[in-house]
Amino acid sequence: MAMMVQGFQRTQYPELFDEMFRLRKKVFHDEKGWDVNIVDGEFEIDEFDRDDTVYLLSLDESRNIVASVRLLSTASPHMFAGPFAHMFPDVQFSSPLIWEATRWAGTHDRRLQPNGVSYSACDICLSAARFGLEYGVAQFVGVFEPALRRIYRRCGMPARVISTIQDGPYRGISAGIWDVSANNEQAILRATGLETEFAQAA
């Protein structure tokens, strides 16, 4: 089940936000070993977790978070203009029509869709497309590792790669861009098998 929350709702959903920030700490600090900001020894939170930040969550039947992603308008401070600038100095965005997707984090979701990708990952991809359509987003940009790039492709939303780091500790990490359209939404539904599920539910 998909859910959208915004940063200003943290007092409304404190347990949900804490769970998301714990998951991010587990994924980016504990598992990947990235140099990220850790708060109180258990949460990954940085300066981009603001009141205007949008979060897309995929919840299981018990309403536990199994995946999440953070969305930021590139018209506001965002990671390509901050921490990612030294990694991709020639990649710059600043538009209310272009949003940045970062901090994709997920648990080991064993519920697989016909495309071999977890339900939660498919759910997040579809949620992002629908958020874009509803709120007038023309494109999403993001940074991703090769494994996540394959997931995007299998979910019917292949990224157009703008730049890929060729050497050093971040070798293989790419910056990419996705268009938002009704056709893209339908491609995700077909590729993920969610189209059939929603039709049956109706």
C-alpha positions as CSV (number, residue, x, y, z in Angstrom):
1,M,0.0,0.0,0.0
2,A,1.3,3.4,-1.0
3,M,1.3,6.5,1.2
4,M,2.6,10.0,0.7
5,V,3.6,12.2,3.6
6,Q,5.3,15.6,3.9
7,G,7.9,16.8,6.3
8,F,5.6,19.1,8.2
9,Q,3.5,16.0,9.1
10,R,6.2,14.6,11.3
11,T,4.4,15.4,14.5
12,Q,1.3,13.8,13.1
13,Y,3.0,10.5,12.3
14,P,6.0,10.4,14.6
15,E,6.3,6.6,14.7
16,L,6.1,6.4,10.9
17,F,8.9,9.0,10.4
18,D,11.1,7.3,13.0
19,E,10.7,4.0,11.2
20,M,11.6,5.5,7.9
21,F,14.7,7.3,9.3
22,R,15.8,4.0,11.0
23,L,15.4,2.2,7.7
24,R,17.5,4.8,6.0
25,K,20.2,4.5,8.7
26,K,20.2,0.7,8.3
27,V,20.5,0.9,4.5
28,F,22.9,3.8,3.9
29,H,25.0,3.7,7.0
30,D,25.0,0.1,8.3
31,E,24.8,-1.8,5.0
32,K,26.4,0.6,2.4
33,G,28.8,2.3,4.7
34,W,28.1,5.8,3.3
35,D,29.1,8.9,5.0
36,V,25.7,10.1,6.1
37,N,24.4,12.1,9.0
38,I,23.3,10.0,12.0
39,V,21.0,11.4,14.7
40,D,20.8,9.9,18.2
41,G,22.7,6.9,16.9
42,E,19.6,5.4,15.1
43,F,18.2,7.8,12.5
44,E,19.6,9.0,9.2
45,I,18.4,12.6,8.8
46,D,20.0,15.5,7.0
47,E,19.3,19.1,6.0
48,F,17.1,18.1,3.1
49,D,14.5,16.5,5.5
50,R,12.5,19.7,5.7
51,D,8.9,20.6,6.1
52,D,8.4,20.9,2.4
53,T,10.0,17.5,1.6
54,V,7.8,14.8,0.2
55,Y,8.2,11.1,1.1
56,L,6.6,8.2,-0.7
57,L,6.2,5.1,1.4
58,S,5.2,1.5,0.6
59,L,3.6,-0.2,3.6
60,D,2.9,-3.9,4.2
61,E,-0.3,-5.4,5.6
62,S,0.7,-4.4,9.1
63,R,1.4,-0.8,8.0
64,N,5.2,-1.3,8.4
65,I,7.4,0.5,6.0
66,V,9.0,-1.8,3.5
67,A,10.3,0.9,1.1
68,S,10.6,4.7,0.9
69,V,12.0,7.5,-1.3
70,R,12.4,11.2,-0.7
71,L,11.3,13.8,-3.3
72,L,12.6,17.4,-3.5
73,S,11.8,20.2,-5.9
74,T,14.9,21.3,-7.7
75,A,13.7,24.9,-7.3
76,S,14.6,24.5,-3.6
77,P,17.9,23.3,-2.1
78,H,18.5,19.7,-3.2
79,M,21.3,17.2,-3.3
80,F,22.5,17.8,-6.9
81,A,23.1,21.4,-5.9
82,G,24.8,20.2,-2.6
83,P,26.4,16.9,-1.8
84,F,26.2,15.5,-5.3
85,A,27.8,18.6,-6.9
86,H,31.3,17.3,-6.7
87,M,30.3,13.9,-8.1
88,F,28.4,15.4,-11.1
89,P,29.7,19.0,-11.5
90,D,28.2,19.3,-15.0
91,V,24.7,18.1,-13.9
92,Q,22.5,21.0,-12.7
93,F,18.8,21.4,-12.4
94,S,16.6,24.2,-11.0
95,S,12.9,24.1,-11.9
96,P,9.6,23.6,-10.2
97,L,8.8,21.1,-12.9
98,I,11.8,18.9,-12.1
99,W,12.0,17.0,-8.9
100,E,14.8,15.0,-7.4
101,A,14.3,11.5,-6.0
102,T,16.8,10.3,-3.4
103,R,17.3,8.1,-0.4
104,W,15.5,5.1,-1.9
105,A,15.6,2.6,0.9
106,G,13.9,-0.8,1.2
107,T,13.8,-4.0,3.3
108,H,14.1,-7.5,2.0
109,D,10.5,-7.7,0.7
110,R,9.8,-11.3,-0.4
111,R,6.6,-10.4,-2.3
112,L,7.7,-10.5,-5.9
113,Q,5.7,-9.2,-8.9
114,P,5.8,-11.0,-12.3
115,N,8.8,-8.9,-13.3
116,G,10.9,-10.4,-10.5
117,V,11.0,-7.1,-8.6
118,S,9.6,-6.7,-5.0
119,Y,6.1,-5.4,-4.6
120,S,7.3,-2.5,-2.6
121,A,9.8,-1.4,-5.2
122,C,7.1,-1.6,-7.9
123,D,4.7,0.3,-5.6
124,I,7.2,3.1,-5.1
125,C,7.8,3.4,-8.9
126,L,4.1,3.7,-9.6
127,S,3.6,6.1,-6.7
128,A,6.3,8.4,-8.0
129,A,4.7,8.5,-11.5
130,R,1.3,9.2,-10.0
131,F,2.7,11.9,-7.7
132,G,4.3,13.6,-10.8
133,L,1.0,13.5,-12.7
134,E,-1.0,14.9,-9.9
135,Y,1.3,17.7,-8.9
136,G,2.6,18.8,-12.3
137,V,6.0,17.3,-12.3
138,A,7.5,17.0,-15.8
139,Q,10.6,15.0,-14.9
140,F,12.4,13.3,-12.0
141,V,16.2,13.2,-11.6
142,G,18.2,11.0,-9.3
143,V,21.5,9.2,-8.6
144,F,21.5,5.4,-8.6
145,E,23.7,2.4,-8.5
146,P,23.7,-0.3,-11.3
147,A,21.4,-2.6,-9.3
148,L,18.7,0.2,-8.9
149,R,19.0,1.1,-12.6
150,R,18.1,-2.5,-13.4
151,I,15.1,-2.3,-11.1
152,Y,13.9,0.9,-12.8
153,R,14.2,-0.8,-16.2
154,R,12.3,-3.9,-15.1
155,C,9.6,-1.7,-13.6
156,G,8.9,0.0,-17.0
157,M,10.7,3.3,-16.2
158,P,14.2,3.1,-17.7
159,A,16.3,6.1,-16.8
160,R,18.1,8.2,-19.4
161,V,21.6,8.3,-18.1
162,I,23.1,11.7,-18.0
163,S,26.5,10.9,-16.5
164,T,28.3,7.9,-14.9
165,I,31.3,8.0,-12.6
166,Q,34.1,6.0,-14.2
167,D,36.5,5.6,-11.4
168,G,37.1,6.1,-7.6
169,P,35.0,4.9,-4.7
170,Y,31.7,5.9,-6.5
171,R,32.6,4.1,-9.8
172,G,29.4,3.0,-11.6
173,I,27.0,5.4,-9.9
174,S,25.0,7.3,-12.5
175,A,22.8,10.4,-12.7
176,G,19.7,10.0,-14.7
177,I,16.4,11.5,-15.6
178,W,12.8,10.2,-16.2
179,D,9.9,11.8,-17.9
180,V,6.5,11.9,-16.3
181,S,3.5,11.2,-18.5
182,A,0.3,9.1,-18.6
183,N,2.1,6.8,-21.0
184,N,4.9,6.2,-18.4
185,E,2.3,5.4,-15.8
186,Q,0.7,2.8,-18.1
187,A,4.2,1.3,-18.9
188,I,4.9,0.9,-15.2
189,L,1.5,-0.8,-14.6
190,R,2.1,-3.2,-17.4
191,A,5.7,-4.0,-16.5
192,T,5.1,-4.5,-12.8
193,G,1.8,-6.5,-13.1
194,L,0.1,-3.9,-10.9
195,E,-2.3,-3.2,-13.8
196,T,-3.8,-6.7,-13.3
197,E,-4.0,-6.4,-9.5
198,F,-5.8,-3.0,-9.7
199,A,-8.2,-4.4,-12.3
200,Q,-9.1,-7.3,-10.1
201,A,-9.5,-5.1,-7.1
202,A,-12.0,-2.9,-9.0
